Amino acid sequence: MRALRNTGIIVIYQNVDLDVTWAQNVPLAWSSGDLRGQTDREFMPENVAERIIELKKAVLSSGMPQKFEFRDGMEDGGRWFDMWIDADHDEDGATFGIVSTIVETTEQKHREQTLRTLLREVSHRSKNLLAIILSIATQTGRYSGSIEVFLKRFRGRIQSLASSQDLVTSSNWRGATLSELIEGQVSRYCEDPGYSVRFEGVDPYLNPNAALHIGLALHELVVNSMSHGALSRPDGHVSLKSTLTTAEGGSRSLVLEWDERTEFKQAPEERRFGSVALERVVPVSLDGRAELSFNAHALKYVLEVPSESFEIL
C-alpha cells in the first residue's frame, strides 16, 4: 500500500458482488471518501460505469482478464485512463475477487495528438515542397538546351530551395526573416554578402511559403547578376530595398526592389526560366505582383507581397 501511494497507480479490489473491499490512489474527482462497500456506479465516471461493470462481470464469468481505455468525462478537458481487470483466484482456482489496475494516460494522449497534428502538417508541407520541385524541374527543362545545362541549373535551384528550407525548419516551421534569407542565398555565391547585396529597409518575418519563393527569386537574381550583371565585376554590388505600403482599404504590402546599375556583359535577350520564375511563379505563389525590367545598362525587379505572407516583429 505504501509503495502504491508513491506511484500514482490506481488499484481497486472488489468481491464477487463488485463491492469495493479496498482502494488506493482513487482521484478526488471520483470520490473523496472511503469507497469500501460501494459499487462502480457510485464512484466511477458516469459515462463509463456501465461498460466497466459489464467487463468485470465477464471477467468473473470467464476468468479471462480484460483491458479498457476510457476518458473521465466527455469534454475535451477530460483525463484518459487505461484499466486492466483481473480475476483473483484461490488455491482451488475459484474466483473470489476482482483487481482493477488503472493508469492515467492523459499526457501520452496529448503527445499522440500533437504528433498526429505535426505529421499532418509535415505531410501538407512536403506535398507543397514536392509541387515546387516539380514546377522547377519542368520549367528548368523547358528552358535548358542540354542535359548538362539542365543539371547545372536544376542543382542550383534545388540547393537554393534547401537553403531556405533549412531556415524554415530551424524556426520550427514558423518561417524566416528577410535578412536571414538574403544572407543565406547571397553567401552561397559571394564572399561578402553584405557588400555584394546592400540591403536596407524593414526586415519582416516571412511565413514558410514566402521564405521558399522569395528565396528562389533571390537565387535567380544573384545567379543572373553573377553571370551578366553587377556581381560579375570584382567591385560590383546591387541594391535591395524593403518598404511597407498601405493601400486605400488599409491592407499592407511588402515591396522588395532589386536594383542593379551597371554595364551588363551580355544583356538578357529572351525569357528564360529565371525571368519566368521572377515574373510569374513567385508572385502567383504569393498572391502578389512583380515587374522585371532590364536593358544593357540596368536591371530592376520589384516584388509586392501581401500582408498574409509576412509580419513585422
C-alpha positions in Angstrom: 0.0 0.0 0.0 2.9 2.4 0.8 4.6 1.6 -2.5 1.3 2.2 -4.4 0.9 5.5 -2.7 4.1 6.7 -4.3 3.3 5.6 -7.8 0.0 7.2 -8.6 -1.3 3.9 -9.9 -5.0 3.4 -9.0 -5.8 -0.1 -7.6 -9.3 -1.2 -6.7 -10.2 -4.6 -5.2 -13.8 -5.8 -5.3 -15.6 -9.0 -4.2 -17.7 -11.1 -6.5 -20.7 -8.8 -5.9 -18.4 -6.0 -7.1 -18.5 -4.2 -3.8 -15.2 -2.4 -3.1 -13.0 -4.1 -0.4 -10.1 -1.6 -0.6 -8.8 1.0 -2.9 -5.7 3.2 -3.3 -5.0 6.5 -5.2 -8.5 7.0 -6.4 -8.8 10.5 -7.9 -10.7 13.0 -5.8 -12.9 13.8 -8.8 -14.3 10.3 -8.5 -14.6 10.1 -4.7 -13.2 11.9 -1.7 -14.3 9.4 0.9 -14.0 5.8 1.8 -15.0 3.5 -1.1 -15.5 0.3 0.9 -18.9 -1.2 0.2 -19.5 1.0 -2.9 -20.1 -0.3 -6.5 -18.8 1.2 -9.7 -22.0 3.1 -10.3 -21.3 5.1 -7.2 -17.8 6.3 -7.9 -16.6 5.6 -11.4 -17.1 8.3 -14.1 -20.8 8.2 -15.1 -20.1 7.9 -18.9 -18.2 4.6 -18.5 -19.5 3.0 -15.3 -22.0 0.6 -17.0 -19.4 -0.6 -19.5 -16.9 -1.2 -16.7 -19.4 -3.3 -14.8 -20.1 -5.4 -18.0 -16.4 -6.1 -18.4 -16.0 -7.0 -14.7 -18.9 -9.4 -14.9 -17.3 -11.0 -17.9 -14.0 -11.5 -16.0 -15.9 -13.1 -13.1 -17.6 -15.4 -15.5 -14.7 -16.5 -17.7 -11.7 -15.7 -15.5 -10.0 -14.1 -18.5 -8.5 -10.6 -18.0 -9.9 -7.5 -19.8 -8.3 -4.2 -20.8 -10.4 -1.0 -21.2 -9.5 2.6 -22.2 -11.7 5.4 -21.1 -11.9 9.1 -20.6 -13.1 10.8 -17.4 -15.9 12.8 -18.8 -16.8 13.6 -22.4 -15.5 17.2 -22.6 -12.1 17.9 -24.2 -10.5 18.6 -20.8 -11.3 15.1 -19.5 -8.5 12.8 -18.5 -7.6 9.5 -20.2 -7.0 6.2 -18.4 -6.0 2.6 -19.2 -7.7 -0.1 -17.0 -6.7 -3.7 -16.5 -9.3 -6.0 -14.9 -8.0 -9.4 -13.5 -9.8 -12.1 -11.6 -8.4 -13.1 -8.1 -8.4 -16.9 -7.6 -8.0 -19.1 -4.6 -5.8 -22.2 -4.4 -8.6 -24.3 -6.0 -8.9 -21.8 -8.9 -12.2 -20.4 -7.8 -12.7 -16.7 -8.4 -13.4 -14.7 -5.3 -12.5 -11.1 -6.3 -11.6 -8.6 -8.9 -8.5 -6.5 -9.1 -8.7 -3.3 -11.2 -5.4 -1.5 -12.0 -5.8 1.9 -13.6 -3.1 4.2 -15.0 -3.7 7.7 -16.2 -2.5 8.3 -19.9 -3.6 11.9 -20.4 -0.1 13.2 -21.2 0.6 10.3 -23.5 -2.7 11.1 -25.4 -1.8 14.7 -25.7 1.6 13.8 -27.1 0.0 11.4 -29.6 -2.5 14.1 -30.6 0.4 16.6 -31.0 2.4 14.1 -33.0 -0.6 13.4 -35.3 -1.0 17.2 -35.9 2.7 17.6 -36.7 2.6 14.6 -39.1 -0.3 16.1 -40.9 1.5 19.4 -41.1 4.7 17.7 -42.3 2.7 15.8 -45.0 1.0 19.0 -46.1 4.3 20.9 -46.3 6.0 18.0 -48.0 3.4 17.9 -50.7 3.8 21.7 -51.3 7.6 21.3 -51.5 7.3 18.5 -53.9 5.0 20.6 -56.1 7.5 23.4 -56.1 10.3 21.0 -57.0 8.2 19.5 -59.9 7.5 23.0 -61.2 11.2 23.9 -61.0 12.1 20.7 -62.8 9.5 21.3 -65.5 10.4 24.9 -66.2 14.2 24.3 -66.0 13.9 21.5 -68.6 11.8 23.8 -70.8 14.5 26.4 -70.9 17.6 24.2 -71.0 19.2 23.2 -74.2 21.1 20.2 -73.0 21.1 17.7 -70.1 24.3 19.3 -68.7 22.7 22.7 -68.7 19.6 21.3 -67.1 21.5 19.6 -64.3 23.6 22.6 -63.5 20.6 25.0 -63.3 18.4 22.5 -61.5 21.0 21.6 -58.9 21.5 25.3 -58.1 17.8 25.9 -57.7 17.3 22.9 -55.5 20.2 24.0 -53.4 18.6 27.4 -53.1 15.4 25.7 -52.0 17.2 23.6 -49.5 18.9 26.7 -48.0 15.6 28.4 -47.5 14.1 25.2 -46.1 16.9 25.0 -43.5 15.9 28.4 -42.2 12.2 27.4 -42.1 13.0 24.1 -40.3 15.3 25.7 -37.7 12.5 28.1 -36.7 10.1 25.1 -36.1 8.3 25.8 -39.4 7.5 29.4 -38.5 9.4 30.9 -41.3 12.5 33.2 -41.6 13.4 36.9 -41.5 14.1 38.6 -44.8 17.7 39.5 -43.8 18.4 35.8 -42.9 17.0 34.8 -46.3 19.2 37.3 -48.2 22.3 36.3 -46.3 21.7 32.6 -46.9 21.1 33.0 -50.6 23.8 35.5 -51.4 26.5 33.9 -49.2 26.4 30.8 -51.5 28.0 32.9 -54.3 29.6 35.9 -52.7 32.4 36.1 -50.1 31.0 39.3 -48.6 27.1 39.2 -48.8 26.7 42.5 -47.0 28.8 44.3 -49.6 27.5 42.5 -52.6 23.8 42.9 -51.9 23.3 46.1 -49.9 20.0 45.6 -48.0 18.1 48.4 -46.4 14.6 48.9 -45.0 12.2 46.8 -42.9 13.1 43.3 -42.0 9.8 41.4 -41.8 9.3 37.8 -40.7 8.3 35.7 -43.7 6.0 32.7 -43.5 7.3 29.4 -44.8 5.7 29.7 -48.3 7.0 33.2 -48.7 10.5 32.3 -47.5 10.8 29.5 -50.1 9.6 31.5 -53.0 11.4 34.8 -52.2 14.5 32.7 -51.6 14.0 31.3 -55.1 13.6 34.8 -56.5 16.8 35.9 -54.8 18.7 32.9 -56.2 17.7 33.8 -59.7 18.6 37.4 -59.3 22.0 36.6 -57.8 22.9 33.9 -60.4 21.9 36.3 -63.2 23.9 39.1 -61.7 27.0 36.8 -61.2 26.8 35.8 -64.9 25.8 39.0 -66.6 25.4 41.9 -64.2 26.9 43.9 -61.4 28.2 41.0 -59.3 30.2 39.7 -62.3 32.6 42.6 -61.6 35.1 42.5 -58.7 33.8 45.7 -57.1 30.2 45.2 -58.2 27.2 45.4 -55.9 23.4 45.7 -56.1 20.8 47.5 -54.0 17.9 45.7 -52.3 15.3 47.8 -50.6 12.4 46.7 -48.4 9.5 49.0 -47.7 5.9 48.8 -46.5 3.0 50.3 -48.4 -0.6 50.8 -47.3 -3.5 50.6 -49.8 -6.6 52.7 -49.6 -8.5 49.9 -47.9 -5.9 49.7 -45.2 -4.2 46.5 -46.3 -0.4 46.5 -46.1 2.1 45.1 -48.6 5.8 44.4 -48.6 7.6 45.9 -51.6 11.1 44.5 -52.5 13.2 46.4 -55.0 16.3 44.8 -56.5 18.3 47.4 -58.5 21.5 47.0 -60.5 23.1 50.0 -62.1 26.0 48.7 -64.2 27.1 47.6 -67.7 26.0 44.1 -68.3 28.4 41.8 -70.0 25.5 40.5 -72.0 22.0 41.9 -71.9 19.3 39.2 -71.5 17.5 38.8 -74.8 14.9 36.2 -74.1 12.6 35.0 -71.5 14.2 32.1 -69.7 13.2 30.2 -66.5 14.8 32.9 -64.4 12.5 35.6 -65.7 9.5 33.3 -65.7 10.1 32.5 -62.0 10.5 36.2 -61.2 7.5 37.4 -63.1 5.1 34.5 -62.8 6.0 31.7 -60.5 7.0 33.7 -57.4 4.3 36.4 -57.5 1.5 33.9 -58.3 2.6 31.6 -55.4 2.5 34.6 -53.0 -0.7 36.1 -54.5 1.3 39.2 -55.2 2.6 41.2 -58.1 6.0 41.6 -59.8 7.7 43.6 -62.5 11.0 42.8 -64.1 12.7 45.4 -66.4 16.2 45.3 -67.9 18.4 46.5 -70.7 22.1 46.6 -71.4 22.7 49.1 -68.6 20.5 48.1 -65.7 18.1 45.6 -64.2 15.3 46.3 -61.8 12.9 43.8 -60.2 10.0 44.9 -58.0 8.0 42.3 -56.0 4.9 43.2 -54.0 4.0 40.7 -51.3 0.6 40.9 -49.4 0.4 41.1 -45.7 -0.7 37.4 -45.3 2.8 36.3 -46.2 4.7 38.3 -43.5 4.6 40.0 -40.2 6.6 42.8 -38.6 8.2 41.8 -35.3 
